[in-house]
Amino acid sequence: MEEVKEEYRYLGKPTYRKDGKGIVTGSTIYVDDYNETLPGLLYLRALKSPHPHARIKSIDVEAARAYPGVRCVLTYKDIDKSWCTGLPHQKYVLDKHLRYVGDAVALCAAETVEIAEEALELIKVEYDVLPAVFDPLEAMKPDAVQLYDEDDDFTFPGNKFPPGCFIFDHGGDPFYKIVRGDVKEGEESSEVIVEGEVKYDKFPTPLPIENPSMTSRWEDDGSLSVWATSQSPHLLRTCASMNMNGILINAKAFNVGGSFGHKVTLVEQIFFTAACSRACNNAPIKWELTKQDHLINYDQRLGTIVKGRVGITKEGIINLVDADIVIDTGFHSDLTQGIGSVGLGEVQLVMNKCKNWNVHSHIIATNRTYSSAVRGFGGQEMKCAIMPLFQDAMMAIDMDPIEGFMKNVVTPGDLYTWRDGHDYICREVNYPPAIRKIADEFGWDDLWKGWLKPTKVEGNKVTGVGTSLHLNADAGEDNSTAYVRIDQLGYIFVHNGASEFGQGQRNAMAKVAAEALYSSFDKVTVTPADTMTTPGDFGLEGARGTKCTESAIWNAAKDCYNNILINASEKIFHNQVPPQALQFRDGFITIKGEKMDPIPIIAALPDVFSTITGFGEYREDFTTPNFFINFVEVEVDLDTGYVEVTKCGGGSDVGQVIDPVQLKLQYQGGIGSAGLDTALFEGHVLDPYTGRVLTANTIDYKMRPFNQFPEFGPETMLESQFNVSPIKALGVGEITGAAAPGAVLMAISNAIGVKVREYPATPQVILKALGKI
């Protein structure tokens, strides 16, 4: 049956960004602009541990408290012991047990940042320095140093955090392992079994331009007001409230200067600012991280090590996955249990035809800064570590990776277990045809010469190509709600808690409302992301905004539209014309098929001050995963080991494009934000002797500047009109770069003729693989 594509007024067409002018002219309000207007604002700084592992033997803060301009100094002795961080609870907000270089020893709130920093220098601390462990494999050994021992109120033997995350479980068993089928049967029916260990463990840090920042203030009614650089105000509110005895928190986000999945719950910031506000007679307390803080004292990408075996049949079907996955979360686990669960789900989506699984994950604490949400949320880390084994299996039977992907990827009717521990059956989405078409547009068949074979050799320069793919069922995760109301002049207001952090999603939300109400895009305003005035929404994680949030808005707008017709039938036509015989277009009501003077919306309202409101919701659905495939071409200098990405591209089948320009930018955005270049140079260097991060600035922490971005293309945007949402749209924003590191490793290996299985593949790694060092 031939697909029929709806002809929309706005959807699928580029529109101007409502916030574009303000962003480029500097008039857009960010949280820092607002916070500085709060009366009585105080500034927070923290004294940080110089040791990776220690206990505080004694601490004297009296001189700091007496310093002019200081309003409070807090230590572990002063913090409410019922406030705990971690899921499950792992530590107090301030603790005398310090677990990484940079762990907070004391907090100071003062009239200026400079005063706070000067006061902190007056604090005298005596430390009991303890042995530290930085390698998660070492941390798992029976004789390893314990980060949470019998002297702590929370203990985690073996440095292992338990599975399970209340945000993601939804009544299912904690999902931390895949045990299905029979390992022996998988061994016997596999043509080849490959094995190995791959590490994606340099904990790269996305570095959006705006530093994480938060201001908190206690209100007279006992609630806590929070203004934050959060991409998910409702999620921030929920996580913090659960860890603060159910305190009412009102969180508000303004425009966020980039997030890359990196500004979600802001764990330390909300506790530290709230504690200082309480100690300072409820004054607003601001804490903004410096770039150095952001790089070394803020959540980073998980470290992941995969050691295991992959079996493949002679037909190219993955038939066995038998692996241990060690997840290094640093000293603390915020959302790591949920992140690991998502990773396990995503691995199944790529190797879905496999019937025999024995995969176990372990979340391990080490003496470095904590890890939490980053764009790619678990899937990028786990997939980058396990995909090289998939590649080795295809290489062993000499199968073109495109053919291997098409044979193994999830298709309608296939089963997988998702993050909540429940099984789901894939429906609607079918990606093998898209894989083939996108590969053809990249010119794969002409470029691919075989495994470990270069595309081109010119002197000491060799070129190779690689590919990898990523799928994620979180495109339908969690619930969304929205209100849409229209006033007497035809202005439309969308109430939803999703914040804007650069990708233009709130602009898309306005387009959806305008489309559903047959109204002008110019008439639509999306209200600020404020948990006090907007209905609940999980936020724009997991590329869920297109399917989940916009479905709720579409449904709310349609409910509003129906209510307009009901009101018009009663008030204008005195129930003589039924609602279904009416229509509403651009602020005016008419009877279908009749020539008449259009009647303005104000006539349908009870009075001039009234509005007509609609309510819409979306219920989570994990049965329609999204998809993206990356292609990369690299040139390697065999003398120096230097790698240049000469071309990259990719594509997806998104069902229905909302805005082609913004989708194109999402495609290209996968290059950055701790994405593609984690295969080449992005990643932290940790001194194993001192526990200090040595890449604490934007010179030592390597990032690709904008003027060095490679050619990007093709940007294939297929629209199969899957029945996945009211507008048949499925988002891909989070995953457009998630598979790219694996594609880069394949491309480098093909270029130099030797397998490279280490991230990042620095010149030293490549020269070592070539036997030159």
C-alpha positions in Angstrom: 0.0 0.0 0.0 1.5 3.3 -1.0 2.2 5.7 1.8 0.2 9.0 1.8 2.1 12.0 3.1 0.0 14.7 4.7 0.4 18.2 3.3 1.0 20.5 6.2 1.1 24.2 6.5 4.1 24.4 8.7 5.4 20.9 9.5 8.1 19.7 7.2 8.9 23.2 6.1 11.6 25.6 7.5 10.3 28.5 9.6 12.1 31.3 11.3 13.3 30.7 14.9 11.0 32.7 17.3 14.0 33.1 19.6 16.5 33.6 16.8 16.7 37.4 16.8 17.1 37.5 20.6 19.9 34.9 20.6 21.9 36.7 17.9 21.4 40.2 19.3 22.0 39.3 22.9 18.6 40.2 24.2 17.6 36.6 25.1 17.4 36.0 28.8 19.6 33.3 30.3 19.6 32.2 33.9 22.7 34.4 34.7 20.9 37.5 33.4 17.9 36.8 35.7 19.8 35.7 38.8 21.8 39.0 38.9 18.5 40.9 39.4 17.5 39.0 42.6 17.7 41.3 45.6 20.2 40.2 48.3 22.0 37.8 46.0 24.9 36.0 47.5 27.6 33.9 45.8 28.7 30.4 46.6 32.1 28.8 46.3 33.4 25.5 47.7 36.6 24.4 49.3 37.8 21.3 47.5 39.7 18.3 48.6 43.3 18.2 47.4 43.3 14.4 47.8 41.5 11.7 45.8 40.6 9.8 49.0 40.7 11.1 52.6 38.7 11.7 55.7 38.5 15.0 57.5 40.2 14.6 60.9 39.6 18.2 61.9 38.4 21.4 60.3 38.5 25.0 61.7 36.3 27.5 59.8 36.0 30.3 62.4 38.4 32.7 60.6 36.5 32.2 57.4 33.2 32.9 59.1 34.5 36.1 60.6 35.8 37.4 57.3 34.1 40.6 56.2 31.3 40.0 53.6 30.9 36.3 54.5 27.4 35.3 55.3 27.9 31.6 56.1 30.4 28.8 56.0 29.1 25.2 56.1 30.8 21.9 56.7 29.6 18.3 57.0 28.6 19.2 60.6 26.1 21.8 59.5 24.1 20.0 56.8 20.7 18.3 57.3 21.6 14.6 57.5 18.2 13.7 56.0 19.4 15.2 52.7 21.3 12.6 50.7 22.5 12.2 47.2 22.6 9.3 44.9 20.1 6.8 43.5 19.9 4.9 45.8 21.2 7.1 48.6 25.0 7.0 48.8 26.3 10.0 50.7 25.3 13.1 52.6 25.4 16.5 50.8 28.7 17.2 52.6 30.6 14.3 54.0 33.7 14.0 56.1 34.7 11.1 53.8 36.1 12.7 50.7 36.3 10.5 47.6 37.9 12.5 44.7 40.1 15.5 44.1 37.6 18.3 44.1 35.1 16.8 46.6 33.5 19.6 48.6 35.0 20.1 52.0 33.2 23.3 52.9 30.9 25.9 51.4 31.0 29.6 51.7 28.3 32.1 50.7 29.4 35.7 50.5 28.6 39.1 49.0 31.0 38.5 46.1 32.8 35.5 44.5 36.1 37.1 45.4 35.2 37.4 49.1 34.1 33.7 49.2 37.3 32.5 47.6 39.4 34.6 50.0 37.5 33.3 53.0 38.0 29.7 51.9 41.8 30.1 52.1 41.4 30.8 55.8 39.9 27.4 56.5 42.3 24.9 58.3 41.8 21.2 57.5 43.7 18.2 58.7 43.2 15.2 56.5 43.6 11.4 57.0 44.8 10.5 53.6 43.6 7.1 52.3 44.7 4.9 49.4 42.8 5.5 46.2 41.7 3.4 43.3 41.1 4.7 39.8 40.7 1.6 37.7 37.2 0.0 38.0 38.7 -3.5 37.3 41.1 -2.9 40.3 38.2 -1.5 42.4 36.4 -4.9 41.9 39.1 -7.0 43.4 38.6 -8.4 46.9 41.5 -6.5 48.4 40.7 -3.2 46.8 40.3 0.1 48.7 36.7 0.6 49.7 35.1 4.0 48.9 32.0 3.2 51.1 33.1 1.1 54.1 31.9 0.2 57.6 32.8 3.7 58.9 30.2 5.2 56.5 26.4 5.3 57.0 26.1 4.0 53.5 28.1 0.9 52.5 28.6 -0.7 49.1 30.9 -3.7 49.4 33.2 -4.3 46.6 32.7 -0.7 45.4 29.7 -2.0 43.6 26.5 0.1 43.5 23.2 -1.9 43.4 21.1 -1.9 40.3 17.7 -0.1 40.0 16.7 3.5 39.5 13.2 4.6 40.6 12.9 7.0 37.7 13.3 4.2 35.2 12.1 0.9 36.8 8.3 1.5 36.5 7.4 -1.6 38.4 9.8 -4.0 36.6 12.8 -5.8 38.1 16.1 -3.8 38.0 17.5 -4.3 34.6 21.2 -4.8 34.7 21.7 -8.1 32.8 20.4 -9.9 29.7 20.1 -13.6 30.2 18.2 -15.3 27.4 18.5 -18.5 25.4 21.5 -20.8 25.9 25.2 -20.0 25.7 26.1 -23.6 24.8 23.6 -23.6 21.9 25.0 -20.3 20.8 28.5 -21.6 20.8 27.6 -24.8 18.8 25.5 -23.0 16.2 28.0 -20.1 15.5 30.3 -20.3 12.5 32.9 -18.1 14.3 33.2 -16.8 17.8 35.3 -13.7 18.4 36.4 -12.3 21.7 38.1 -9.4 23.1 38.1 -6.4 25.5 37.3 -2.9 24.5 37.5 0.2 26.7 35.6 3.4 26.2 36.7 4.9 29.5 38.3 8.3 29.2 35.1 10.0 30.5 34.9 12.8 27.9 33.0 15.9 28.9 30.6 17.8 26.7 31.4 21.5 27.1 28.4 23.7 26.1 29.3 27.4 26.0 27.2 28.3 29.0 28.6 26.9 32.3 26.2 25.1 34.6 24.6 27.6 37.0 21.9 27.6 39.7 20.4 30.0 42.2 18.1 28.8 45.0 16.0 30.7 47.6 13.7 29.5 50.3 10.3 31.1 50.3 8.0 32.1 53.2 5.7 29.1 52.5 8.6 26.6 53.0 9.1 25.9 49.3 12.4 26.2 47.5 12.6 28.3 44.4 15.3 27.2 41.9 16.5 29.0 38.8 18.8 26.7 36.8 20.5 25.9 33.6 18.5 22.7 33.4 17.2 21.1 30.2 14.6 19.3 32.4 13.1 21.4 35.2 10.5 18.9 36.1 13.1 16.1 36.3 15.4 18.3 38.4 12.5 19.1 40.7 11.5 15.4 41.1 15.0 14.1 41.7 15.9 16.8 44.2 12.6 16.6 46.1 12.9 12.8 46.4 16.3 13.3 48.1 15.2 16.2 50.3 12.2 14.6 52.1 9.6 15.7 49.6 10.2 19.4 49.9 8.2 21.4 47.4 10.6 22.7 44.8 9.6 25.2 42.1 12.2 25.0 39.3 12.5 27.4 36.4 14.7 27.4 33.3 15.3 30.2 30.9 17.1 29.7 27.6 19.9 27.3 28.2 23.2 27.9 26.4 23.6 24.4 25.2 23.3 21.1 27.2 24.3 18.1 25.1 22.3 16.0 27.6 24.7 17.4 30.3 22.5 19.8 32.3 19.7 17.7 33.8 19.5 17.3 37.6 22.4 19.5 38.7 22.7 17.4 41.8 25.4 19.2 43.9 24.3 22.6 42.9 20.7 22.3 44.2 21.8 20.9 47.5 24.6 23.3 48.1 22.7 26.4 47.2 19.6 25.3 49.2 21.7 24.6 52.3 23.4 28.0 52.1 20.2 29.8 51.5 18.7 28.3 54.7 21.8 29.3 56.6 21.6 32.9 55.2 18.0 33.7 56.3 16.6 32.4 52.9 18.7 34.8 50.8 19.1 33.7 47.1 22.4 31.8 46.6 24.1 31.6 43.3 26.6 29.0 42.2 28.1 29.2 38.7 30.8 26.8 37.7 33.9 28.1 36.1 35.2 26.3 33.0 37.7 24.5 35.2 34.9 23.4 37.6 32.9 22.2 34.6 35.7 20.1 33.3 36.7 18.4 36.6 33.9 18.9 39.2 30.8 18.2 37.1 29.2 15.0 35.8 31.1 13.4 32.9 30.5 10.5 30.5 30.6 7.1 32.1 33.6 4.9 31.6 32.7 1.5 30.0 34.7 -1.7 29.6 33.3 -4.6 27.7 35.0 -8.0 27.9 33.3 -10.8 26.1 32.5 -13.0 23.1 30.3 -12.6 20.0 29.3 -15.5 17.9 28.0 -15.2 14.3 26.5 -17.8 11.9 27.8 -18.3 8.4 24.6 -16.4 7.2 25.8 -13.3 9.2 23.3 -13.5 12.1 24.7 -12.7 15.5 24.0 -15.8 17.5 25.8 -15.3 20.8 26.6 -12.4 23.0 28.4 -13.4 26.2 30.0 -10.4 28.0 30.7 -8.7 31.3 30.3 -4.9 31.2 32.0 -2.8 33.8 30.7 0.7 34.2 32.9 3.3 36.0 30.6 5.9 37.5 33.3 7.7 39.5 32.8 8.2 43.2 29.0 8.6 42.9 26.0 7.3 41.1 23.3 9.7 40.2 21.5 8.3 37.2 24.0 5.6 36.3 21.7 2.7 37.0 19.2 4.0 34.5 22.0 4.9 32.1 23.3 1.4 32.1 19.8 -0.1 31.6 19.3 2.0 28.5 22.7 0.9 27.2 21.7 -2.7 27.6 18.5 -2.1 25.8 20.2 -0.3 22.9 22.7 -3.1 22.4 19.8 -5.5 21.8 18.3 -3.3 19.2 21.4 -3.5 17.0 22.1 -7.2 17.5 18.4 -8.1 17.8 18.3 -11.4 15.9 20.6 -12.9 18.5 18.8 -15.6 20.6 21.5 -16.4 23.1 22.5 -13.7 25.6 24.6 -13.8 28.8 25.5 -10.2 29.5 26.0 -8.8 33.0 26.7 -5.1 33.9 28.4 -3.9 37.1 28.4 -0.3 38.3 31.7 0.4 40.1 32.8 3.3 42.2 36.3 4.8 41.7 38.1 7.9 43.1 37.3 10.3 40.3 34.5 12.8 39.8 31.1 11.4 39.3 29.4 10.5 36.0 25.8 11.1 35.0 23.7 12.0 32.0 25.4 13.0 28.8 24.1 13.0 25.2 23.9 9.4 24.1 22.8 8.3 27.6 24.4 4.9 28.1 24.0 3.8 24.6 27.0 5.6 23.2 29.2 4.4 26.0 28.1 0.7 25.8 27.7 0.6 22.0 31.1 2.1 21.3 32.6 -0.6 23.5 30.7 -3.6 22.1 30.4 -2.6 18.4 34.0 -3.4 17.7 33.3 -7.0 18.7 30.3 -7.0 16.3 32.6 -5.7 13.6 35.2 -8.4 14.4 32.4 -11.0 14.0 31.4 -9.7 10.6 35.1 -9.4 9.6 35.6 -13.1 10.5 33.1 -14.2 7.8 34.0 -11.4 5.4 30.6 -9.8 5.5 30.0 -6.2 4.4 28.9 -4.3 7.5 25.9 -2.8 5.7 24.6 -6.3 5.0 25.4 -7.3 8.6 23.4 -4.4 10.0 20.4 -5.1 7.8 20.4 -8.8 8.9 20.6 -8.1 12.6 18.8 -4.8 13.3 15.5 -4.9 15.1 12.4 -5.1 12.8 8.7 -5.2 13.5 7.7 -8.3 15.5 11.0 -8.6 17.3 11.4 -8.7 21.1 13.7 -6.8 23.3 13.9 -5.9 27.0 14.0 -2.2 27.8 15.3 -0.2 30.7 12.3 -0.9 33.0 12.9 -4.6 32.9 9.8 -5.3 30.7 9.8 -7.0 27.3 8.5 -5.1 24.3 7.7 -6.1 20.7 8.9 -3.7 18.0 6.1 -2.3 15.8 5.8 0.1 12.9 9.4 1.1 12.4 11.4 -0.8 9.8 14.9 0.4 9.2 16.8 -2.1 6.8 15.5 -0.2 3.7 16.7 3.0 5.2 20.1 1.5 6.0 20.5 0.5 2.3 19.3 3.8 0.9 21.5 6.0 3.2 24.5 3.8 2.4 23.8 4.2 -1.3 23.7 8.0 -0.9 27.0 8.0 0.9 28.5 5.9 -2.0 29.3 3.0 0.3 29.6 0.3 -2.4 32.2 2.3 -4.3 34.2 3.2 -1.2 34.1 -0.1 0.6 37.1 -2.3 -0.5 36.8 -4.9 2.3 37.9 -5.3 5.9 41.3 -3.8 6.7 41.6 -2.5 3.2 42.1 1.2 2.4 39.9 3.1 0.0 42.9 5.0 -1.3 46.7 5.1 -0.9 48.7 8.2 -1.7 52.3 7.9 -0.5 52.2 7.9 3.3 48.5 8.9 3.4 45.9 6.2 3.5 42.1 6.6 3.4 39.5 4.3 4.9 35.8 4.3 5.5 33.7 3.0 8.4 30.1 2.9 9.5 28.0 2.1 12.6 24.5 2.5 13.7 22.5 3.3 16.8 18.9 2.8 17.9 17.1 3.9 21.0 13.6 3.1 22.3 13.7 6.1 24.7 12.4 8.2 21.8 9.1 7.3 23.3 10.1 7.4 27.0 8.0 8.7 29.9 4.9 10.8 29.9 4.2 14.3 28.8 1.3 16.7 29.4 0.4 20.0 27.9 -2.2 22.7 28.0 -3.0 24.9 24.9 -5.3 27.9 25.3 -6.5 30.5 22.9 -7.6 34.0 23.9 -10.1 36.5 22.6 -7.7 37.8 19.9 -6.7 34.4 18.7 -3.4 34.3 20.4 -2.3 30.8 21.4 -0.4 29.8 24.5 1.4 26.5 24.9 2.0 25.4 28.5 4.7 22.7 28.8 7.7 22.2 31.0 10.3 21.5 28.3 13.1 24.1 28.2 15.0 25.4 25.2 18.7 24.5 25.1 19.7 25.4 21.6 18.1 22.7 19.4 15.0 24.7 18.5 12.5 22.2 20.0 10.3 24.9 21.6 10.1 26.4 18.1 8.9 23.1 16.8 6.3 22.9 19.7 4.9 26.2 18.4 4.7 24.9 14.9 2.8 21.8 16.1 0.3 23.9 18.0 -0.2 26.3 15.0 -0.7 23.3 12.7 -3.2 21.6 14.9 -5.2 24.7 15.4 -5.1 25.9 11.8 -3.7 29.1 13.0 -0.8 31.5 12.3 2.6 30.5 13.6 3.1 34.1 14.6 0.2 33.8 17.0 1.7 31.1 19.1 3.7 31.6 22.3 5.3 28.8 24.3 5.3 29.7 28.0 8.5 29.6 30.1 9.7 26.3 31.4 8.5 26.7 35.0 7.3 23.8 37.2 4.9 26.0 39.0 2.9 27.0 35.9 3.4 24.2 33.5 2.1 20.6 33.6 4.6 17.8 34.0 7.0 16.8 31.3 10.1 14.5 31.6 12.0 16.9 29.4 13.8 16.7 26.1 16.0 13.7 26.9 16.4 10.7 24.6 15.2 12.5 21.5 11.7 12.2 23.1 10.6 15.7 22.4 9.3 15.1 18.9 7.3 12.0 19.7 6.3 12.6 23.3 6.2 16.3 24.1 4.9 17.3 20.7 2.3 14.6 20.7 0.9 16.0 24.0 0.9 19.4 22.5 -0.9 18.2 19.3 -3.5 16.5 21.5 -3.9 19.5 23.6 -4.3 21.8 20.6 -6.9 19.4 19.0 -8.8 19.4 22.3 -8.7 23.2 22.3 -9.9 23.2 18.7 -12.9 20.9 19.6 -13.7 23.1 22.6 -13.7 26.2 20.3 -16.3 24.5 18.1 -18.4 23.4 21.0 -18.4 26.9 22.4 -19.2 28.4 19.0 -22.1 26.0 18.5 -23.6 27.0 21.8 -22.8 30.7 22.0 -22.9 31.8 18.4 -25.4 29.4 16.8 -27.4 28.6 20.0 -27.0 24.9 19.4 -28.7 25.1 16.0 -25.5 24.2 14.2 -23.6 21.2 15.6 -19.9 21.5 16.4 -18.9 19.0 13.7 -20.4 21.3 11.0 -18.1 24.2 12.0 -14.5 24.9 11.3 -11.9 27.3 12.8 -9.3 28.9 10.6 -6.8 31.7 11.6 -8.9 33.1 14.4 -12.3 32.9 12.7 -15.2 30.5 12.7 -17.3 29.5 9.8 -19.8 26.8 8.8 -18.3 24.2 6.5 -19.2 24.6 2.9 -21.2 27.9 3.4 -20.4 31.3 2.2 -20.5 33.6 5.1 -18.6 36.4 6.9 -16.1 34.7 9.2 -16.9 35.2 12.9 -14.0 36.1 15.2 -13.0 33.8 18.0 -14.1 36.4 20.6 -17.7 35.7 19.8 -17.3 32.1 21.0 -16.0 33.1 24.4 -18.2 33.6 27.4 -16.8 37.1 27.9 -13.9 39.2 26.8 -11.6 37.9 29.6 -12.2 34.2 28.9 -10.0 31.8 27.2 -10.6 28.3 25.7 -8.3 25.6 26.9 -7.4 22.1 25.7 -5.5 19.4 27.6 -3.3 16.8 26.0 -1.1 14.0 27.1 1.3 11.3 25.9 1.8 7.9 27.5 5.2 6.3 27.2 5.7 3.7 24.5 8.9 1.8 24.1 7.8 -0.2 21.0 9.0 2.2 18.3 12.8 2.8 18.6 14.4 5.5 16.5 17.5 5.0 14.4 20.6 6.7 13.0 23.5 5.4 10.9 26.8 7.2 10.7 29.4 7.0 7.9 32.9 8.3 8.2 35.9 8.7 5.9 39.4 9.3 7.4 42.8 10.0 6.1 45.7 8.6 8.2 49.3 9.7 8.0 51.3 6.5 8.4 54.4 8.4 9.5 52.9 10.5 12.3 49.7 8.6 13.1 47.7 11.7 12.7 44.0 11.2 11.6 41.9 13.6 9.8 38.2 13.1 9.3 37.7 14.1 5.6 34.1 13.3 5.3 31.2 12.2 7.5 27.5 11.8 6.9 24.5 9.8 7.9 20.8 9.7 8.0 17.6 8.3 9.4 14.0 7.6 8.7 12.2 10.1 11.0 8.7 9.4 9.8 7.8 13.0 9.4 10.2 15.9 9.3 9.2 18.8 11.5 11.8 21.3 10.3 14.4 20.3 7.7 16.9 23.0 8.6 16.8 22.2 12.3 17.0 18.5 11.6 20.1 19.1 9.4 21.7 21.0 12.3 20.9 18.0 14.6 22.6 15.7 12.2 25.7 17.9 12.1 25.6 18.4 15.9 26.6 14.8 16.4 30.1 15.6 15.5 30.6 17.6 18.7 29.4 17.3 22.3 31.8 14.4 23.3 30.6 12.6 20.2 32.6 11.6 17.1 35.9 13.0 18.4 35.9 10.7 21.4 37.3 8.3 18.9 40.2 10.6 18.1 41.2 13.0 20.9 38.4 14.0 23.3 38.8 12.5 26.8 40.3 13.3 30.1 43.7 12.4 31.4 43.8 11.3 35.0 47.1 11.3 36.9 47.1 7.8 38.5 49.4 9.0 41.3 47.7 12.2 42.5 44.1 11.5 41.3 44.1 14.9 39.6 42.5 15.5 36.2 45.3 17.0 34.1 43.0 18.3 31.3 41.3 21.0 33.3 41.2 23.7 30.6 40.2 24.1 27.0 43.8 24.0 25.8 44.6 20.6 27.4 41.1 19.2 26.9 41.1 18.9 23.1 38.0 19.9 21.2 37.4 20.5 17.5 36.9 24.2 16.7 34.1 25.1 14.4 36.5 26.0 11.6 37.9 22.4 11.5 34.6 20.6 11.1 34.7 18.1 8.2 32.5 18.0 5.2 29.2 16.6 6.2 27.0 14.7 3.8 24.8 13.1 2.8 22.1 14.3 5.3 19.5 11.7 4.3 16.1 12.5 5.8 13.6 9.7 5.0 9.9 10.0 5.8 8.2 6.7 5.8 5.2 8.0 7.7 5.4 5.4 10.5 2.3 5.4 12.6 4.2 6.3 15.8 2.5 9.6 16.8 -0.4 11.9 15.7 2.0 13.5 13.2 4.0 10.3 12.4 7.1 12.0 13.7 10.0 10.3 15.5 12.9 12.3 16.9 16.6 11.6 16.4 18.3 14.5 18.1 20.2 12.6 20.8 21.5 9.8 18.7 22.9 11.5 15.6 26.5 11.2 16.8 26.2 8.2 19.1 27.5 5.6 16.6 30.1 7.8 15.1 33.0 6.8 17.4 32.6 3.2 16.4 32.5 4.2 12.7 35.7 6.1 13.1 37.5 3.1 14.7 36.4 1.0 11.7 37.5 3.6 9.2 41.0 3.9 10.8 41.4 0.1 10.9 40.5 -0.2 7.3 42.8 2.6 6.3 45.9 1.2 8.0 45.2 -2.5 7.6 45.4 -3.2 11.3 42.6 -3.5 13.9 42.5 -0.5 16.3 40.4 -1.2 19.4 41.3 1.7 21.7 39.5 5.0 22.3 40.6 7.6 21.6 42.8 6.4 18.7 45.5 9.0 19.2 48.6 9.1 17.0 50.4 7.1 19.7 47.8 4.4 19.6 48.0 4.2 15.8 51.7 4.1 15.6 51.7 1.4 18.2 49.2 -0.6 16.2 51.5 -0.2 13.2 54.5 -1.5 15.2 56.3 1.8 14.9 56.6 2.5 18.7 
